[in-house]
């Protein structure tokens, strides 16, 4: 191996080690789960920096590597950082309410159990749940760079066509209408019901049926993210 090749290999190894150190330093403990996790934006920024440094270094040596690392970090962490902040805000607002916050990539999912959201067999939102939905609406207004999909679900008891589908649709519409009433543009929101077609637990036991009766809200990133 020539001296030049050896020096370049050493620079690439250094970049890998530095990025690894950055990611390790961004490990935090989730206060809601107690688990160690890396903030998504830190992970994507680190990977972007590594990719940018290597490509920039190949093209223009040391100066290119530094510029590439900066651009790569910005590109990698941008929307991920945005979702990090929205996720943290939602978890803080919804802690102890019974509403679950889940993250899949850059999509946030809110799972609202039917027993705390609606009266039995009704699409009318419970009075004591309005403050919870109000908190969700405030975060949605603050973080408005995503689309909102509201989906209603039921268990498998009752006739699917006559009861479950209409009930799931009406519940989704009730949530969507409330959010719109709180100032969320209707153009951001899609609402529909799926009846009992997407269970997350067994409909053979009461506990499972209770889990299946729910409304979900998906906060989806823009198409270009």
MARDRENDREN-457618 format. One line per 5 residues: their letters; for each residue y, x, z of N, C-alpha, C. Coordinates in Angstrom, 2 decimals. Example, Ala and Ser with C-alpha at 12.3 -4.5 7.8 and 13.67 -1.06 7.14 Angstrom:
as) -5.69:13.19:7.80:-4.50:12.30:7.80:-3.30:13.20:7.80 | -2.25:12.85:7.08:-1.06:13.67:7.14:0.03:12.90:7.87
This chain:
xxxxx) -1.19:0.86:0.00:0.00:0.00:0.00:1.24:0.89:0.00 | 2.24:0.60:-0.86:3.46:1.38:-0.92:4.32:1.10:0.30 | 5.31:1.99:0.52:6.22:1.81:1.65:6.99:0.50:1.52 | 7.43:0.18:0.27:8.21:-1.04:0.05:7.38:-2.27:0.38 | 6.12:-2.30:-0.08:5.26:-3.45:0.19:4.98:-3.58:1.68
xxxxx) 4.76:-2.43:2.32:4.49:-2.46:3.76:5.68:-3.01:4.52 | 6.87:-2.60:4.11:8.09:-3.07:4.78:8.26:-4.57:4.60 | 7.97:-5.06:3.38:8.11:-6.50:3.10:7.09:-7.30:3.91 | 5.87:-6.79:4.01:4.85:-7.49:4.80:5.27:-7.56:6.26 | 5.87:-6.47:6.76:6.34:-6.46:8.14:7.43:-7.49:8.36
xxxxx) 8.33:-7.65:7.39:9.40:-8.64:7.51:8.83:-10.05:7.56 | 7.82:-10.33:6.73:7.20:-11.66:6.74:6.53:-11.92:8.07 | 5.85:-10.89:8.61:5.19:-11.06:9.90:6.22:-11.33:11.00 | 7.34:-10.63:10.93:8.40:-10.84:11.92:8.93:-12.26:11.85 | 9.09:-12.78:10.63:9.58:-14.16:10.47:8.62:-15.15:11.10
xxxxx) 7.33:-14.94:10.89:6.32:-15.84:11.46:6.39:-15.81:12.98 | 6.48:-14.61:13.55:6.54:-14.47:15.01:7.79:-15.14:15.56 | 8.93:-14.96:14.90:10.17:-15.57:15.38:10.10:-17.08:15.35 | 9.57:-17.64:14.28:9.45:-19.10:14.19:8.51:-19.61:15.27 | 7.42:-18.88:15.50:6.50:-19.29:16.56:7.19:-19.30:17.90
xxxxx) 8.04:-18.32:18.14:8.77:-18.27:19.41:9.74:-19.42:19.53 | 10.40:-19.77:18.42:11.33:-20.91:18.44:10.59:-22.19:18.79 | 9.44:-22.41:18.16:8.68:-23.64:18.41:8.18:-23.68:19.84 | 7.73:-22.54:20.35:7.25:-22.52:21.73:8.39:-22.84:22.69 | 9.58:-22.35:22.38:10.73:-22.61:23.25:11.19:-24.04:23.22
xxxxx) 10.79:-24.78:22.19:11.20:-26.18:22.08:10.17:-27.13:22.64 | 9.15:-26.62:23.31:8.18:-27.48:23.97:8.84:-28.15:25.16 | 8.68:-29.46:25.25:9.22:-30.22:26.37:8.14:-31.13:26.92 | 8.38:-31.63:28.12:7.47:-32.60:28.72:8.04:-33.99:28.51 | 7.27:-34.87:27.86:7.68:-36.25:27.66:7.70:-36.94:29.01
xxxxx) 8.85:-37.47:29.44:8.93:-38.08:30.77:8.14:-39.37:30.89 | 7.72:-39.94:29.75:7.00:-41.21:29.78:5.50:-41.03:29.73 | 5.04:-39.89:29.19:3.60:-39.66:29.09:3.15:-38.48:29.92 | 4.09:-37.57:30.31:3.73:-36.37:31.03:3.11:-35.30:30.16 | 3.10:-35.53:28.83:2.45:-34.59:27.92:3.46:-33.61:27.35
xxxxx) 2.97:-32.39:27.05:3.80:-31.41:26.38:3.92:-31.79:24.92 | 5.13:-31.69:24.37:5.28:-31.99:22.96:6.43:-31.17:22.39 | 6.41:-30.98:21.08:7.48:-30.28:20.39:8.36:-31.30:19.70 | 9.67:-31.23:19.93:10.56:-32.14:19.24:10.35:-31.99:17.74 | 10.27:-33.13:17.04:9.98:-33.10:15.60:11.01:-32.28:14.84
xxxxx) 12.29:-32.44:15.19:13.32:-31.73:14.46:13.18:-30.23:14.63 | 12.79:-29.79:15.85:12.60:-28.35:16.08:11.46:-27.83:15.23 | 10.38:-28.61:15.16:9.23:-28.18:14.36:9.62:-28.06:12.90 | 10.29:-29.11:12.36:10.64:-29.08:10.95:11.69:-28.02:10.66 | 12.63:-27.81:11.59:13.63:-26.77:11.38:12.99:-25.40:11.34
xxxxx) 12.03:-25.17:12.27:11.35:-23.89:12.30:10.57:-23.62:11.04 | 9.83:-24.63:10.58:9.06:-24.46:9.35:9.99:-24.28:8.16 | 11.11:-25.02:8.16:12.07:-24.87:7.07:12.68:-23.49:7.07 | 12.98:-22.99:8.26:13.55:-21.65:8.36:12.59:-20.61:7.84 | 11.31:-20.74:8.20:10.31:-19.78:7.74:10.20:-19.80:6.23
xxxxx) 10.10:-21.01:5.66:9.98:-21.11:4.21:11.22:-20.55:3.53 | 12.39:-20.89:4.06:13.63:-20.39:3.46:13.75:-18.90:3.56 | 13.35:-18.33:4.69:13.45:-16.89:4.87:12.55:-16.15:3.90 | 11.32:-16.63:3.74:10.38:-15.96:2.85:10.86:-16.03:1.41 | 11.25:-17.26:0.97:11.70:-17.41:-0.42:12.98:-16.63:-0.66
xxxxx) 13.93:-16.74:0.29:15.18:-16.01:0.13:14.98:-14.52:0.13 | 14.06:-14.04:0.97:13.78:-12.61:1.02:13.17:-12.10:-0.27 | 12.29:-12.91:-0.86:11.68:-12.52:-2.12:12.73:-12.38:-3.21 | 13.73:-13.26:-3.16:14.73:-13.26:-4.22:15.80:-12.19:-4.01 | 16.33:-12.10:-2.79:17.51:-11.28:-2.58:17.46:-10.38:-1.36
xxxxx) 16.29:-10.06:-0.89:16.19:-9.14:0.23:16.69:-9.73:1.53 | 17.28:-8.86:2.36:17.68:-9.27:3.72:18.69:-10.41:3.70 | 19.76:-10.29:2.89:20.78:-11.33:2.87:20.21:-12.65:2.38 | 19.34:-12.60:1.39:18.72:-13.83:0.89:17.83:-14.48:1.93 | 17.14:-13.66:2.71:16.27:-14.20:3.75:17.07:-14.94:4.80
xxxxx) 18.20:-14.36:5.22:19.03:-15.01:6.24:19.61:-16.32:5.72 | 20.12:-16.31:4.49:20.69:-17.53:3.92:19.61:-18.58:3.72 | 18.46:-18.15:3.24:17.36:-19.09:3.03:16.88:-19.71:4.32 | 16.85:-18.92:5.38:16.42:-19.44:6.68:17.38:-20.51:7.17 | 18.68:-20.28:7.01:19.67:-21.26:7.47:19.56:-22.56:6.70
xxxxx) 19.47:-22.45:5.37:19.36:-23.66:4.55:18.05:-24.38:4.82 | 16.98:-23.64:4.99:15.68:-24.25:5.25:15.65:-24.99:6.57 | 16.27:-24.41:7.58:16.30:-25.06:8.89:17.08:-26.37:8.84 | 18.21:-26.37:8.13:19.01:-27.58:8.03:18.25:-28.68:7.30 | 17.61:-28.29:6.19:16.87:-29.29:5.41:15.68:-29.82:6.18
xxxxx) 15.01:-28.94:6.90:13.81:-29.37:7.61:14.09:-30.23:8.81 | 15.20:-30.00:9.52:15.45:-30.69:10.77:16.35:-31.89:10.69 | 17.02:-32.12:9.56:18.04:-33.16:9.47:17.62:-34.54:9.93 | 16.79:-35.23:9.16:16.42:-36.60:9.51:15.48:-36.63:10.71 | 14.67:-35.59:10.86:13.80:-35.53:12.03:14.59:-35.52:13.32
xxxxx) 15.71:-34.79:13.33:16.58:-34.77:14.51:17.17:-36.14:14.76 | 17.57:-36.81:13.71:18.12:-38.17:13.81:17.12:-39.11:14.46 | 15.86:-39.04:14.02:14.82:-39.90:14.59:14.52:-39.51:16.03 | 14.55:-38.21:16.33:14.37:-37.77:17.72:15.36:-38.48:18.64 | 16.64:-38.50:18.22:17.67:-39.10:19.06:17.47:-40.60:19.21
xxxxx) 17.12:-41.26:18.11:16.89:-42.71:18.17:15.68:-43.03:19.04 | 14.63:-42.24:18.91:13.43:-42.45:19.72:13.74:-42.30:21.20 | 14.47:-41.24:21.55:14.81:-41.01:22.95:15.65:-42.15:23.51 | 16.58:-42.64:22.72:17.45:-43.74:23.16:16.63:-45.01:23.37 | 15.74:-45.32:22.44:14.91:-46.52:22.56:13.99:-46.43:23.78
xxxxx) 13.39:-45.27:23.99:12.49:-45.12:25.15:13.26:-45.32:26.46 | 14.47:-44.79:26.50:15.27:-44.96:27.71:15.65:-46.42:27.93 | 16.03:-47.11:26.86:16.45:-48.50:26.97:15.28:-49.43:27.30 | 14.09:-49.11:26.80:12.96:-50.03:26.90:11.97:-49.67:28.01 | 12.26:-48.64:28.74:11.35:-48.23:29.81:11.20:-49.36:30.84
xxxxx) 9.95:-49.71:31.13:9.67:-50.73:32.13:9.78:-52.16:31.62 | 10.03:-52.35:30.32:10.18:-53.70:29.78:8.87:-54.29:29.26 | 7.86:-53.44:29.06:6.61:-53.89:28.45:6.56:-53.67:26.95 | 7.69:-53.27:26.34:7.74:-52.99:24.91:7.32:-51.54:24.69 | 6.36:-51.34:23.78:5.88:-50.00:23.47:6.69:-49.39:22.33
xxxxx) 6.96:-48.10:22.44:7.62:-47.35:21.37:6.62:-46.33:20.85 | 6.30:-46.42:19.57:5.38:-45.47:18.95:6.08:-44.80:17.78 | 5.69:-43.56:17.52:6.26:-42.83:16.39:5.16:-42.33:15.48 | 5.33:-42.57:14.19:4.42:-42.06:13.17:5.28:-41.34:12.13 | 5.25:-40.01:12.16:6.14:-39.26:11.27:7.58:-39.56:11.63
xxxxx) 8.35:-40.02:10.65:9.74:-40.39:10.89:9.93:-41.90:10.98 | 8.86:-42.62:11.23:8.94:-44.07:11.44:8.72:-44.40:12.91 | 9.57:-45.26:13.45:9.42:-45.74:14.82:8.91:-47.17:14.81 | 7.93:-47.45:15.66:7.36:-48.79:15.76:7.55:-49.32:17.17 | 8.08:-50.52:17.27:8.21:-51.21:18.55:7.18:-52.33:18.60
xxxxx) 6.39:-52.37:19.66:5.37:-53.40:19.82:5.75:-54.28:20.99 | 6.02:-55.55:20.69:6.47:-56.49:21.71:5.38:-57.52:21.97 | 4.70:-57.45:23.11:3.63:-58.40:23.41:4.15:-59.84:23.44 | 3.33:-60.75:22.90:3.75:-62.14:22.82:4.03:-62.78:24.16 | 3.31:-62.35:25.20:3.46:-63.02:26.50:4.79:-62.73:27.18
xxxxx) 5.48:-61.65:26.77:6.80:-61.38:27.34:7.92:-61.77:26.39 | 7.57:-62.08:25.14:8.58:-62.37:24.13:8.78:-63.86:23.91 | 7.67:-64.62:23.93:7.73:-66.05:23.61:6.96:-66.87:24.63 | 7.34:-68.14:24.74:6.53:-69.08:25.50:5.25:-69.35:24.72 | 4.21:-69.81:25.39:2.92:-70.04:24.75:3.04:-71.00:23.57
xxxxx) 2.47:-70.60:22.43:2.43:-71.42:21.20:3.83:-71.79:20.71 | 4.82:-71.00:21.04:6.20:-71.30:20.66:6.82:-70.12:19.94 | 7.79:-70.42:19.07:8.55:-69.37:18.40:9.92:-69.20:19.03 | 10.14:-69.85:20.18:11.41:-69.70:20.89:11.35:-68.47:21.80 | 12.31:-67.57:21.64:12.35:-66.36:22.44:12.61:-66.72:23.90
xxxxx) 11.87:-66.10:24.79:12.07:-66.36:26.22:13.45:-65.90:26.66 | 14.06:-66.67:27.54:15.42:-66.35:27.99:15.50:-64.97:28.63 | 14.46:-64.59:29.38:14.51:-63.29:30.06:14.22:-62.12:29.13 | 13.90:-62.41:27.85:13.66:-61.32:26.91:14.90:-61.01:26.08 | 15.90:-61.88:26.10:17.10:-61.62:25.32:17.78:-60.30:25.68
xxxxx) 17.89:-59.94:26.96:18.50:-58.64:27.27:17.74:-57.46:26.66 | 16.41:-57.59:26.58:15.61:-56.52:25.99:15.92:-56.40:24.50 | 15.92:-57.54:23.81:16.24:-57.51:22.38:17.68:-57.05:22.16 | 18.56:-57.39:23.10:19.93:-56.93:22.99:20.02:-55.42:23.04 | 19.21:-54.80:23.88:19.17:-53.33:23.95:18.68:-52.74:22.64
xxxxx) 17.65:-53.36:22.06:17.13:-52.90:20.77:18.22:-53.00:19.71 | 18.93:-54.12:19.69:19.98:-54.32:18.69:21.08:-53.27:18.82 | 21.46:-52.93:20.04:22.52:-51.93:20.23:22.10:-50.57:19.67 | 20.85:-50.19:19.89:20.38:-48.91:19.35:20.32:-48.98:17.83 | 19.89:-50.12:17.29:19.84:-50.27:15.83:21.22:-50.15:15.20
xxxxx) 22.23:-50.66:15.88:23.59:-50.57:15.36:24.11:-49.14:15.42 | 23.73:-48.43:16.47:24.16:-47.04:16.62:23.47:-46.13:15.61 | 22.19:-46.39:15.38:21.40:-45.61:14.41:21.04:-46.54:13.26 | 21.89:-46.55:12.25:21.75:-47.55:11.19:21.21:-47.00:9.88 | 20.68:-45.77:9.92:20.18:-45.16:8.69:18.67:-45.36:8.54
xxxxx) 18.25:-46.62:8.67:16.84:-46.96:8.41:16.75:-48.45:8.13 | 15.61:-48.86:7.59:15.38:-50.27:7.34:14.49:-50.84:8.45 | 14.56:-52.15:8.63:13.89:-52.82:9.74:12.90:-53.84:9.20 | 11.65:-53.73:9.60:10.61:-54.67:9.17:10.04:-55.33:10.41 | 10.20:-56.65:10.51:9.72:-57.43:11.66:8.49:-58.21:11.22
xxxxx) 7.39:-58.05:11.95:6.13:-58.71:11.57:5.57:-59.47:12.77 | 5.23:-60.74:12.55:4.61:-61.55:13.60:3.11:-61.56:13.47 | 2.41:-61.53:14.61:0.95:-61.51:14.66:0.46:-62.55:15.67 | -0.72:-63.11:15.42:-1.35:-64.02:16.37:-2.78:-63.57:16.64 | -3.44:-64.24:17.59:-4.88:-64.03:17.74:-5.60:-64.96:16.76
xxxxx) -6.91:-65.01:16.84:-7.68:-65.76:15.84:-8.00:-67.19:16.27 | -7.54:-67.61:17.43:-7.78:-69.00:17.83:-6.85:-69.91:17.02 | -7.31:-71.10:16.74:-6.50:-72.02:15.96:-6.72:-71.84:14.47 | -6.32:-72.85:13.71:-6.46:-72.81:12.26:-5.49:-71.79:11.66 | -6.01:-70.93:10.81:-5.19:-69.83:10.27:-4.03:-70.35:9.43
xxxxx) -4.33:-71.29:8.54:-3.30:-71.77:7.62:-2.30:-72.70:8.30 | -2.79:-73.61:9.13:-1.91:-74.62:9.72:-1.16:-74.13:10.96 | -1.77:-73.19:11.70:-1.18:-72.78:12.98:-0.77:-71.32:12.99 | -1.71:-70.42:12.74:-1.45:-69.00:12.94:-0.40:-68.42:12.00 | -0.54:-68.70:10.70:0.42:-68.16:9.75:1.84:-68.68:10.00
xxxxx) 2.02:-70.00:10.14:3.38:-70.48:10.42:3.95:-69.94:11.73 | 3.12:-69.88:12.79:3.61:-69.39:14.07:4.03:-67.94:13.98 | 3.21:-67.11:13.33:3.55:-65.69:13.22:4.83:-65.49:12.40 | 4.98:-66.28:11.35:6.18:-66.18:10.52:7.41:-66.63:11.30 | 7.29:-67.74:12.01:8.43:-68.26:12.77:8.85:-67.31:13.89
xxxxx) 7.88:-66.67:14.52:8.23:-65.71:15.57:8.95:-64.49:15.00 | 8.47:-63.99:13.87:9.15:-62.86:13.23:10.57:-63.25:12.84 | 10.73:-64.46:12.30:12.06:-64.92:11.91:12.98:-65.09:13.11 | 12.42:-65.54:14.24:13.24:-65.70:15.44:13.82:-64.37:15.89 | 12.98:-63.33:15.88:13.45:-62.00:16.27:14.48:-61.49:15.27
xxxxx) 14.18:-61.64:13.97:15.11:-61.18:12.94:16.45:-61.90:13.04 | 16.41:-63.21:13.24:17.65:-63.99:13.34:18.48:-63.55:14.54 | 17.82:-63.24:15.64:18.56:-62.77:16.82:19.24:-61.44:16.52 | 18.52:-60.52:15.89:19.10:-59.21:15.57:20.30:-59.37:14.64 | 20.16:-60.25:13.65:21.28:-60.50:12.74:22.46:-61.07:13.50
xxxxx) 22.18:-61.97:14.44:23.24:-62.54:15.26:23.94:-61.52:16.13 | 23.27:-60.40:16.41:23.87:-59.32:17.20:24.61:-58.30:16.34 | 24.71:-58.59:15.04:25.50:-57.73:14.17:24.73:-56.80:13.27 | 23.40:-56.92:13.25:22.60:-56.10:12.32:22.68:-56.74:10.94 | 23.07:-56.01:9.89:23.15:-56.61:8.56:21.80:-57.16:8.10
xxxxx) 21.82:-58.35:7.55:20.57:-58.97:7.09:19.92:-58.16:5.97 | 20.73:-57.36:5.26:20.18:-56.55:4.17:19.26:-55.45:4.67 | 19.35:-55.12:5.95:18.47:-54.09:6.53:17.13:-54.66:6.96 | 17.03:-55.98:7.09:15.89:-56.60:7.76:14.99:-57.36:6.80 | 13.69:-57.15:6.95:12.66:-57.96:6.30:11.78:-58.53:7.40
xxxxx) 11.45:-59.82:7.31:10.62:-60.46:8.34:9.54:-61.31:7.69 | 8.33:-61.21:8.21:7.24:-62.05:7.72:6.13:-62.12:8.77 | 5.20:-63.03:8.57:4.07:-63.19:9.48:2.76:-62.92:8.78 | 1.79:-62.43:9.52:0.48:-62.13:8.94:-0.64:-62.88:9.66 | -0.30:-63.83:10.52:-1.33:-64.58:11.24:-2.19:-63.67:12.09
xxxxx) -3.50:-63.86:11.98:-4.44:-63.06:12.78:-5.10:-61.96:11.96 | -4.54:-61.64:10.80:-5.22:-60.75:9.85:-5.16:-59.27:10.23 | -4.33:-58.89:11.20:-4.20:-57.48:11.57:-4.38:-57.28:13.07 | -5.57:-57.58:13.60:-5.79:-57.43:15.04:-5.81:-55.96:15.45 | -5.41:-55.70:16.69:-5.48:-54.35:17.25:-6.48:-54.30:18.40
xxxxx) -7.09:-55.44:18.71:-8.08:-55.52:19.78:-9.05:-56.65:19.44 | -10.11:-56.77:20.22:-11.12:-57.79:19.97:-10.59:-59.18:20.32 | -10.81:-60.12:19.42:-10.44:-61.51:19.68:-11.51:-62.25:20.48 | -12.57:-61.54:20.88:-13.66:-62.18:21.61:-13.40:-62.27:23.11 | -12.39:-61.54:23.58:-12.09:-61.55:25.02:-10.61:-61.89:25.22
xxxxx) -10.26:-62.50:26.35:-8.87:-62.90:26.59:-7.88:-61.74:26.52 | -8.28:-60.58:27.07:-7.37:-59.43:27.06:-7.08:-58.97:25.63 | -8.10:-59.00:24.79:-7.91:-58.60:23.40:-7.02:-59.58:22.65 | -7.23:-60.87:22.88:-6.40:-61.87:22.22:-4.93:-61.73:22.65 | -4.73:-61.40:23.92:-3.36:-61.20:24.41:-2.69:-60.02:23.70
xxxxx) -3.44:-58.95:23.46:-2.88:-57.79:22.75:-2.53:-58.15:21.31 | -3.34:-58.99:20.69:-3.12:-59.34:19.29:-1.92:-60.25:19.09 | -1.54:-61.00:20.11:-0.36:-61.86:20.00:0.88:-60.99:20.25 | 1.57:-60.66:19.19:2.67:-59.70:19.32:3.62:-59.81:18.14 | 4.78:-59.23:18.30:5.71:-59.01:17.19:5.99:-57.51:17.14
xxxxx) 5.93:-56.95:15.95:6.22:-55.52:15.79:7.50:-55.35:14.98 | 8.23:-54.30:15.31:9.42:-53.92:14.55:9.22:-52.49:14.09 | 9.24:-52.29:12.79:9.13:-50.94:12.22:10.51:-50.49:11.76 | 10.94:-49.33:12.22:12.19:-48.71:11.78:11.81:-47.62:10.80 | 12.00:-47.93:9.53:11.51:-47.05:8.46:12.62:-46.18:7.90
xxxxx) 12.30:-44.92:7.60:13.33:-44.02:7.04:13.70:-44.43:5.63 | 14.88:-44.02:5.16:15.27:-44.29:3.77:14.26:-43.69:2.80 | 14.25:-44.20:1.60:13.26:-43.77:0.61:13.37:-42.29:0.29 | 14.56:-41.71:0.44:14.74:-40.30:0.08:14.42:-39.35:1.22 | 13.89:-39.86:2.35:13.56:-38.99:3.48:12.05:-38.81:3.59
